[in-house]
Amino acid sequence: MLDLKPGFRQVHRQGEYPPLEDLGLIGDGTTAALVSLDGSIPWLCLPRFDSEPVFCGLLDVAKGGHFTLAPEHIVEARQYYEPDTAVLHTEFQTTDGRARVTDAMAVRSGADLTDDAPGGRAELVRSAVVLDGSVQLAATTAAVAERLSAGGGLLYRYLHEESPDGIPGDEGAFLLCSFWLVENLAKQGKLDAAASLYASLCGRATPLGLLPEQIDPSTGSFIGNFPQAFSHIGVIASGVTLERAGVRG
């Protein structure tokens, strides 16, 4: 008899890869993703089953990529489906509490998966909720910071050479992205790192306290719109987050 809500068990890996028996399946009738017990998605093709994979870490952990949304300090986990759906829950017990990540592939409103017409929207939906205690969800902050790093705490909003926007010239580091990183670090409890990055970003302002849209990572020169409202919103929002976390300037 299938247990619709199994008990918790330890999370294992076979070398650097999750065991096949620790993978759950979600889909929309057009494509599917595999969700590991450790909170990672190591396989997803979009928009169809036979499309190039977006994540294929199941085949190559070093180069294939994955999307991980999981708490820190996992003790054990379990997976189960919302009854009569393909909505998958992955529940984690940690040293500090309990959290649940929910995964699904979105379908069009009113879609009938028994029809020949595609019902999927080629959209992955992930959400996380803390059920008990104080659980830190690191998600992919470190991966984003590493991949989009421009050095010195600066981040690109995208990689220009991989996603050209058709606008002549090079893309600078987008300051608002770095203030986003400040907020994420603070909310993960990494207050020293968050405060240090915040101070370095504010230190780039003019003597009048003004900031640009972008900064040239190689020279530190201002480029793009100046002054830029988004950058100053980032100063305020991340500053408030640090203040609420108990960091004093």
Contacts in CASP RR format, 6 or more apart in sequence:
PFRMAT RR
TARGET T0000
AUTHOR 0000-0000-0000
METHOD contacts of the structure
MODEL  1
MLDLKPGFRQVHRQGEYPPLEDLGLIGDGTTAALVSLDGSIPWLCLPRFD
SEPVFCGLLDVAKGGHFTLAPEHIVEARQYYEPDTAVLHTEFQTTDGRAR
VTDAMAVRSGADLTDDAPGGRAELVRSAVVLDGSVQLAATTAAVAERLSA
GGGLLYRYLHEESPDGIPGDEGAFLLCSFWLVENLAKQGKLDAAASLYAS
LCGRATPLGLLPEQIDPSTGSFIGNFPQAFSHIGVIASGVTLERAGVRG
4 80 0 8 1.000
4 81 0 8 1.000
4 83 0 8 1.000
5 78 0 8 1.000
5 80 0 8 1.000
6 78 0 8 1.000
6 79 0 8 1.000
6 80 0 8 1.000
7 78 0 8 1.000
8 76 0 8 1.000
8 77 0 8 1.000
8 78 0 8 1.000
8 91 0 8 1.000
8 93 0 8 1.000
9 37 0 8 1.000
9 76 0 8 1.000
9 77 0 8 1.000
9 78 0 8 1.000
10 75 0 8 1.000
10 76 0 8 1.000
11 22 0 8 1.000
11 37 0 8 1.000
11 38 0 8 1.000
11 74 0 8 1.000
11 76 0 8 1.000
11 77 0 8 1.000
12 19 0 8 1.000
12 22 0 8 1.000
13 19 0 8 1.000
13 38 0 8 1.000
16 61 0 8 1.000
17 42 0 8 1.000
17 58 0 8 1.000
17 61 0 8 1.000
18 36 0 8 1.000
18 37 0 8 1.000
18 38 0 8 1.000
18 40 0 8 1.000
18 42 0 8 1.000
18 58 0 8 1.000
22 36 0 8 1.000
22 37 0 8 1.000
22 38 0 8 1.000
23 34 0 8 1.000
23 35 0 8 1.000
23 36 0 8 1.000
23 37 0 8 1.000
23 42 0 8 1.000
24 34 0 8 1.000
24 35 0 8 1.000
24 36 0 8 1.000
24 79 0 8 1.000
24 88 0 8 1.000
25 32 0 8 1.000
25 33 0 8 1.000
25 34 0 8 1.000
25 35 0 8 1.000
25 86 0 8 1.000
25 88 0 8 1.000
26 32 0 8 1.000
26 33 0 8 1.000
26 35 0 8 1.000
26 86 0 8 1.000
26 87 0 8 1.000
26 88 0 8 1.000
26 103 0 8 1.000
26 104 0 8 1.000
26 105 0 8 1.000
27 33 0 8 1.000
27 86 0 8 1.000
27 104 0 8 1.000
27 105 0 8 1.000
28 86 0 8 1.000
28 105 0 8 1.000
28 106 0 8 1.000
28 107 0 8 1.000
28 113 0 8 1.000
28 119 0 8 1.000
28 120 0 8 1.000
28 121 0 8 1.000
28 122 0 8 1.000
29 105 0 8 1.000
29 107 0 8 1.000
29 113 0 8 1.000
29 118 0 8 1.000
29 119 0 8 1.000
29 120 0 8 1.000
30 47 0 8 1.000
30 48 0 8 1.000
30 49 0 8 1.000
30 118 0 8 1.000
30 119 0 8 1.000
30 120 0 8 1.000
30 122 0 8 1.000
31 44 0 8 1.000
31 45 0 8 1.000
31 46 0 8 1.000
31 47 0 8 1.000
31 48 0 8 1.000
31 49 0 8 1.000
31 51 0 8 1.000
31 105 0 8 1.000
31 120 0 8 1.000
31 122 0 8 1.000
32 44 0 8 1.000
32 45 0 8 1.000
32 49 0 8 1.000
32 105 0 8 1.000
33 41 0 8 1.000
33 43 0 8 1.000
33 44 0 8 1.000
33 55 0 8 1.000
33 103 0 8 1.000
33 105 0 8 1.000
33 124 0 8 1.000
34 41 0 8 1.000
34 42 0 8 1.000
34 43 0 8 1.000
34 44 0 8 1.000
34 58 0 8 1.000
35 41 0 8 1.000
35 79 0 8 1.000
35 88 0 8 1.000
35 90 0 8 1.000
35 103 0 8 1.000
36 42 0 8 1.000
37 77 0 8 1.000
37 78 0 8 1.000
37 79 0 8 1.000
37 90 0 8 1.000
38 68 0 8 1.000
38 70 0 8 1.000
38 74 0 8 1.000
38 77 0 8 1.000
39 68 0 8 1.000
39 69 0 8 1.000
39 70 0 8 1.000
39 77 0 8 1.000
39 90 0 8 1.000
39 92 0 8 1.000
39 101 0 8 1.000
40 66 0 8 1.000
40 67 0 8 1.000
40 68 0 8 1.000
40 70 0 8 1.000
41 55 0 8 1.000
41 66 0 8 1.000
41 67 0 8 1.000
41 68 0 8 1.000
41 103 0 8 1.000
41 124 0 8 1.000
42 55 0 8 1.000
42 56 0 8 1.000
42 57 0 8 1.000
42 58 0 8 1.000
42 61 0 8 1.000
42 65 0 8 1.000
42 66 0 8 1.000
43 53 0 8 1.000
43 55 0 8 1.000
43 56 0 8 1.000
43 57 0 8 1.000
43 58 0 8 1.000
43 59 0 8 1.000
44 53 0 8 1.000
44 54 0 8 1.000
44 55 0 8 1.000
44 67 0 8 1.000
44 124 0 8 1.000
45 51 0 8 1.000
45 52 0 8 1.000
45 53 0 8 1.000
45 54 0 8 1.000
46 54 0 8 1.000
46 122 0 8 1.000
46 124 0 8 1.000
47 122 0 8 1.000
53 64 0 8 1.000
55 64 0 8 1.000
55 65 0 8 1.000
55 66 0 8 1.000
55 67 0 8 1.000
56 64 0 8 1.000
56 65 0 8 1.000
57 63 0 8 1.000
57 64 0 8 1.000
57 65 0 8 1.000
57 66 0 8 1.000
67 124 0 8 1.000
67 126 0 8 1.000
67 140 0 8 1.000
68 139 0 8 1.000
68 140 0 8 1.000
68 143 0 8 1.000
69 101 0 8 1.000
69 126 0 8 1.000
69 128 0 8 1.000
69 137 0 8 1.000
69 139 0 8 1.000
69 140 0 8 1.000
70 92 0 8 1.000
70 101 0 8 1.000
70 137 0 8 1.000
70 138 0 8 1.000
70 139 0 8 1.000
71 92 0 8 1.000
71 94 0 8 1.000
71 99 0 8 1.000
71 135 0 8 1.000
71 136 0 8 1.000
71 137 0 8 1.000
71 138 0 8 1.000
72 94 0 8 1.000
72 135 0 8 1.000
72 136 0 8 1.000
72 137 0 8 1.000
72 138 0 8 1.000
73 94 0 8 1.000
73 95 0 8 1.000
73 96 0 8 1.000
74 92 0 8 1.000
74 93 0 8 1.000
74 94 0 8 1.000
75 93 0 8 1.000
75 94 0 8 1.000
75 95 0 8 1.000
76 92 0 8 1.000
76 93 0 8 1.000
77 90 0 8 1.000
77 91 0 8 1.000
77 92 0 8 1.000
77 93 0 8 1.000
78 90 0 8 1.000
78 91 0 8 1.000
79 88 0 8 1.000
79 89 0 8 1.000
79 90 0 8 1.000
79 91 0 8 1.000
80 88 0 8 1.000
80 89 0 8 1.000
80 91 0 8 1.000
81 87 0 8 1.000
81 88 0 8 1.000
81 89 0 8 1.000
82 88 0 8 1.000
82 89 0 8 1.000
82 102 0 8 1.000
85 104 0 8 1.000
86 104 0 8 1.000
86 105 0 8 1.000
87 102 0 8 1.000
87 103 0 8 1.000
87 104 0 8 1.000
88 102 0 8 1.000
88 103 0 8 1.000
88 104 0 8 1.000
89 100 0 8 1.000
89 101 0 8 1.000
89 102 0 8 1.000
90 100 0 8 1.000
90 101 0 8 1.000
90 102 0 8 1.000
90 103 0 8 1.000
91 98 0 8 1.000
91 99 0 8 1.000
91 100 0 8 1.000
91 131 0 8 1.000
92 98 0 8 1.000
92 99 0 8 1.000
92 100 0 8 1.000
92 101 0 8 1.000
92 135 0 8 1.000
94 135 0 8 1.000
96 133 0 8 1.000
96 134 0 8 1.000
96 135 0 8 1.000
96 136 0 8 1.000
97 130 0 8 1.000
97 131 0 8 1.000
97 132 0 8 1.000
97 133 0 8 1.000
97 134 0 8 1.000
97 135 0 8 1.000
98 130 0 8 1.000
98 131 0 8 1.000
98 132 0 8 1.000
98 133 0 8 1.000
98 135 0 8 1.000
99 128 0 8 1.000
99 129 0 8 1.000
99 130 0 8 1.000
99 131 0 8 1.000
99 135 0 8 1.000
99 137 0 8 1.000
100 128 0 8 1.000
100 129 0 8 1.000
100 131 0 8 1.000
101 126 0 8 1.000
101 127 0 8 1.000
101 128 0 8 1.000
102 126 0 8 1.000
102 127 0 8 1.000
102 128 0 8 1.000
102 129 0 8 1.000
103 124 0 8 1.000
103 125 0 8 1.000
103 126 0 8 1.000
104 124 0 8 1.000
104 125 0 8 1.000
105 120 0 8 1.000
105 121 0 8 1.000
105 123 0 8 1.000
105 124 0 8 1.000
105 125 0 8 1.000
106 120 0 8 1.000
106 121 0 8 1.000
106 123 0 8 1.000
106 124 0 8 1.000
106 125 0 8 1.000
107 113 0 8 1.000
107 119 0 8 1.000
107 120 0 8 1.000
107 121 0 8 1.000
108 119 0 8 1.000
108 120 0 8 1.000
108 121 0 8 1.000
111 119 0 8 1.000
111 120 0 8 1.000
112 119 0 8 1.000
113 119 0 8 1.000
128 137 0 8 1.000
128 139 0 8 1.000
130 137 0 8 1.000
136 188 0 8 1.000
136 189 0 8 1.000
138 188 0 8 1.000
141 181 0 8 1.000
141 184 0 8 1.000
141 185 0 8 1.000
141 188 0 8 1.000
144 155 0 8 1.000
144 181 0 8 1.000
145 155 0 8 1.000
145 181 0 8 1.000
147 159 0 8 1.000
148 155 0 8 1.000
148 156 0 8 1.000
148 157 0 8 1.000
148 158 0 8 1.000
148 159 0 8 1.000
148 177 0 8 1.000
149 155 0 8 1.000
149 156 0 8 1.000
150 156 0 8 1.000
150 172 0 8 1.000
150 173 0 8 1.000
150 217 0 8 1.000
151 173 0 8 1.000
151 217 0 8 1.000
152 200 0 8 1.000
152 217 0 8 1.000
153 178 0 8 1.000
153 181 0 8 1.000
153 197 0 8 1.000
153 200 0 8 1.000
153 201 0 8 1.000
154 173 0 8 1.000
154 175 0 8 1.000
154 178 0 8 1.000
154 215 0 8 1.000
154 217 0 8 1.000
155 173 0 8 1.000
155 174 0 8 1.000
155 177 0 8 1.000
155 178 0 8 1.000
155 180 0 8 1.000
155 181 0 8 1.000
156 171 0 8 1.000
156 172 0 8 1.000
156 173 0 8 1.000
156 174 0 8 1.000
156 177 0 8 1.000
157 171 0 8 1.000
157 174 0 8 1.000
157 176 0 8 1.000
157 177 0 8 1.000
158 165 0 8 1.000
158 171 0 8 1.000
160 170 0 8 1.000
160 171 0 8 1.000
165 171 0 8 1.000
171 214 0 8 1.000
172 214 0 8 1.000
172 215 0 8 1.000
172 216 0 8 1.000
172 217 0 8 1.000
172 223 0 8 1.000
173 214 0 8 1.000
173 215 0 8 1.000
173 216 0 8 1.000
173 217 0 8 1.000
174 213 0 8 1.000
174 214 0 8 1.000
175 201 0 8 1.000
175 204 0 8 1.000
175 211 0 8 1.000
175 212 0 8 1.000
175 213 0 8 1.000
175 214 0 8 1.000
175 215 0 8 1.000
175 228 0 8 1.000
175 230 0 8 1.000
175 231 0 8 1.000
175 234 0 8 1.000
176 230 0 8 1.000
176 231 0 8 1.000
176 233 0 8 1.000
176 234 0 8 1.000
178 197 0 8 1.000
178 201 0 8 1.000
179 198 0 8 1.000
179 201 0 8 1.000
179 231 0 8 1.000
179 234 0 8 1.000
179 235 0 8 1.000
179 237 0 8 1.000
179 238 0 8 1.000
180 234 0 8 1.000
180 238 0 8 1.000
181 197 0 8 1.000
182 194 0 8 1.000
182 197 0 8 1.000
182 198 0 8 1.000
182 201 0 8 1.000
182 238 0 8 1.000
182 239 0 8 1.000
182 241 0 8 1.000
182 242 0 8 1.000
183 194 0 8 1.000
183 237 0 8 1.000
183 238 0 8 1.000
183 241 0 8 1.000
185 191 0 8 1.000
185 193 0 8 1.000
185 194 0 8 1.000
185 197 0 8 1.000
186 194 0 8 1.000
186 238 0 8 1.000
186 241 0 8 1.000
186 242 0 8 1.000
186 245 0 8 1.000
186 247 0 8 1.000
187 241 0 8 1.000
187 245 0 8 1.000
189 245 0 8 1.000
191 242 0 8 1.000
191 245 0 8 1.000
191 246 0 8 1.000
191 247 0 8 1.000
194 238 0 8 1.000
194 241 0 8 1.000
194 242 0 8 1.000
194 245 0 8 1.000
194 247 0 8 1.000
195 242 0 8 1.000
195 247 0 8 1.000
195 249 0 8 1.000
198 238 0 8 1.000
198 239 0 8 1.000
198 242 0 8 1.000
199 249 0 8 1.000
201 235 0 8 1.000
202 235 0 8 1.000
204 211 0 8 1.000
204 215 0 8 1.000
204 220 0 8 1.000
205 211 0 8 1.000
210 226 0 8 1.000
210 227 0 8 1.000
211 227 0 8 1.000
211 228 0 8 1.000
211 231 0 8 1.000
211 232 0 8 1.000
211 235 0 8 1.000
212 222 0 8 1.000
212 223 0 8 1.000
212 224 0 8 1.000
212 225 0 8 1.000
212 226 0 8 1.000
212 227 0 8 1.000
212 228 0 8 1.000
212 231 0 8 1.000
213 223 0 8 1.000
213 224 0 8 1.000
213 225 0 8 1.000
213 226 0 8 1.000
213 228 0 8 1.000
213 230 0 8 1.000
213 231 0 8 1.000
214 222 0 8 1.000
214 223 0 8 1.000
214 224 0 8 1.000
215 221 0 8 1.000
215 222 0 8 1.000
215 223 0 8 1.000
216 222 0 8 1.000
216 223 0 8 1.000
242 249 0 8 1.000
END
